[in-house]
Amino acid sequence: MSVLTLRLAGPLQSWGVSARFTRRTTESAPTKSGVIGMLAAAAGVERGDDAELAPLAALRFGVRIDQPGTRLRDFHTAHHGFTGISMPLSERFYLADAVFVAALEGDRPLLAGLYAALRTPVYAPFLGRRSCPPALPVELGLHDEGGLQQVLREVPWQASPWYRRQYRDRAQVELTVLREADEDERHAADTRRDQPLSFAAAHRRHALRAIVSDHVTIPNPSARQLPRHDPFDALEEESV
C-alpha cells in the first residue's frame, strides 16, 4: 500500500456534511467526500460516473489538523439570472486561514495517477466550495513506505510561518488526526455521513463512515534554539 498526501491551505475553506435550507455549515476539518470530489475533478471523472468514483471512494482517508483556522459566517444574496427575482438570503460558514494535511491510502498505480492529475488537473481543485481556491499546490507527496498513520506522524508541520511563531518555545507540537477506524476500533468510533457513493446531481448519495480522533507529536521547525549554557564554564576559566 502507498499513501498520497495533500496540503489543503487557503484563505477560506468550507467542508460541509449537511445543509439545511439556507444554512450551510462547515466541519472543523476536511471531509472525505470533499477531498474525493476534488481528486475526481482533477482526474476528469464526470458527475454521475459512479463506476469511476468507486475506486477513489474505497481509499482509506485521514486528515491532520496543522492549523485549525477561524470559523466565520457570511451572508449571501443572489438574483435569478433571467427573471431578476431575488433568491432567499443564505447563511454560509467558512474556515479562514486553516491548513490541513490529508492522506489517502491505497494501491500505488491509482494514487500515482491522482498525484499526476493534481499537477495537471482537468478541473481546477477547490477547498470544499468553488469560491475557495487553494493558496498553495495541493499535491504534497507520494509515499511508498509506512501506512496512513505513520505517514501522518512523519510529514513535516505545514502550518504558516506566522502561526508557528507562537509555538517557538516548544521543540515539538501535538496535532489532532481524524482517520478512518480500523476494524477493532469501530465499537468506539464516531460516525460521519461523508462516504461518497454518487456525486450525480439528481441523486447525490453518501454513507456513514467510522472515524477516530488521535494525536501525533512532530518536531517544530520554528522552535527557538537557545544557546548552550553551562554554569561550570566560568569556574573552569578562573582555574586556568
N, C-alpha and C positions, 0 to 999 in steps of 0.2 A: 504494500500500500504506500502511496505517496500523499503528500499534503500540499495544497495550494494555499498560500497566504495572501491576503488582500489588506491594503491600508485604506480605511474609509475615513477621510478627513475633508472637511469643507466648512464654509461659513454657516451653512444650515443643512440639517438632515431631518428626515421625518420617516419613522418606521412604524406605520400603523398596523394593528391587527384587526381592529374593528372600527367601523364608522357608523354612527347612528344619526341619521337625518343630516343636519347641518353642522354637527360637531365631529371633527376629525382629530383624534388624539395621536400621540406618538409613544412608542415604548422607549425605555431608557437605553436600549441597545438595539443594534440591527436585528431584524427578523430573518429567519431562514427564507421565507417567501420573498422578501425584498432582495436579498443577495442572490438567490437563484434566478429571480427575474432579471436582475442586472446582468448576470452571466449569460442567460438565454438571449437577451437582447444583443449583447456583444457578439455572440456566436451566430446571430441571424435567425434564431428559432422564432417562428411566427406564432402569434397568439392562436390558441386552439389546436396547435400541433402537439397533442398530449404524448404521442409516441416519442418525439424528440425531447420533450420535457422530462420524461420518466427517469432516464439515467442521471440527469442533473439533480433531480429531487431525491434520488437514492443516496447521494453523497452524505457522509456524516459531517455535521456542522457544529462549529463552536466559535465564540467571539470573546475577545479580551477587551475590557474597558480601559484604555490607556489614558483617556482624558474625558471625563463624563460630560462636560459641557453644561450649558444652562438651558433650562426649558423656558420657552417663550410662547406667547399666544398672539395670534394675528387675526384680524377680521377681514374677510374677503367680500367684495361686491362684484357682481358681474351682470352683463346685459346680453340678452339673446341677440345673436349676430344678425338675424333677418328682421325680427319684429321690433327690436329695441326694448322689449319688456324686461324690467329688472328681475333678476333671479333672487332667490332668498339669500339673506345675509348669512354667511357661514363663518364658523369659528374653527381655526386650524392651529395646531400646535407643532412646534419645531424644537430641535436641539441645536443650540448655537455653539460654535467653537468646540465641537466634540471630535475625538479621534478614537477609532477602534481598529483592532486587528482581527479580521475574520479568517477562519481556517476551514478548509473542506478536505476531507479525507476520502480517497478512492483510488481507482486504477490510474496508473500514470498516463497512459495514452489519452484518456478523457481529460485529465487535468492539464496535460501539456497543450491540448487543443484549446482549452479555455484560457490558459495563460497567453497563448498566441493571439486569441481573439481579443483579449483585453488590450493588447498592444496595437491592434488594428481593428477596432470594433466595427461591426456592421451598423449598429445603432449605438449612439453615444451613451455611456453609463451615467447614471444619476443616483443620488443617495436617498432612495425612497420615493421621491417625487421629482417630476421633470424640472421643477423650479430649484432643485438642489444639486448643482453640478459639483463634482469633486474638485478640491483645490490642488491635489497632487495626483500623480499617476496611481491608479488603483492597484495594479499588479505589484506585489511585493516580492514573492519568491516561490519557487517550486522545490520542495524538499523530498528527498528520496530516503532519508534515514529518520527513524523515530515516528511515532504516531501523532495524532492530533494533539493530545495533551502535552507530550514532550515538546513539540514544536511551539506551542503557545507559551511554554516555560522558557524557551531559548531565544525567540525573536526579540531583538533589542527594543527598548521602550521607544514608542513612536510619538509621544506627546510633544507638543510645540515647545520650543526653547523658553518662551515666556512662562509657560506653565511649569516646566521643570525647575525653574529658578526658585520657586517657593519650597522645593524639597532639597536644597543644596546641602543641608545639614544631615542628610540621610544617604548612606552608602548604597542602600537597597530600598526598593519600593514594593509594596504589596498591591497587586491588581486583581480585580474580580474577573472571573471567567465564567461564562454561561455556555454549557456544552450539552450535547445530546447524551442522555443517560445510557449507561451500559445495562445489560440485562439484569445484573444483580443489584442495580440502583433504582430500578423502576418503581419499587414499592414506596420509596421515599422521595420520588421526583415530583416536581411541579409539571403542569401541562400548559401548552400554549397552542392555539389553533393557527399555526403558520407553516404547516407542512403542505407545500403546494401539490395539488392534484391536477388542476387545469387553470390556465390563465385566459381561457376563452371569454370574451366579453359577455356572451349570452348565458354562460353557466360557470362562472368562476368558482372553484371549489378548493377548500383547504381541510386538512385533517388535523387532529390533535397530535402533538409531539411532546415526548417526555424530556424535560431538561433538568439539570442540576447546576447549582451555583458552587463554584470552587474559588480558590485563591492561589495565585502564584507569586513568588518573590523573585525579582530580577534586579540586576545591577542598575544603579543610577549613573549614567554617564556624565551628569552635571553636578555630581557631588563635589563639595568643596574639599580640596586637597590641603590639609593642614600641615604646616612644616613640622619636621621631626623635632621633638624637644626632650632632652634627657637632662634632668636636674643635676646629675653627677658630672656632666661635662665641665661645669665650672670648677669643680674640685680637682679634676684631672689637669686643667690648665694651670691652677695655682701650684700644683705639686711639681710641675715641670721646671 
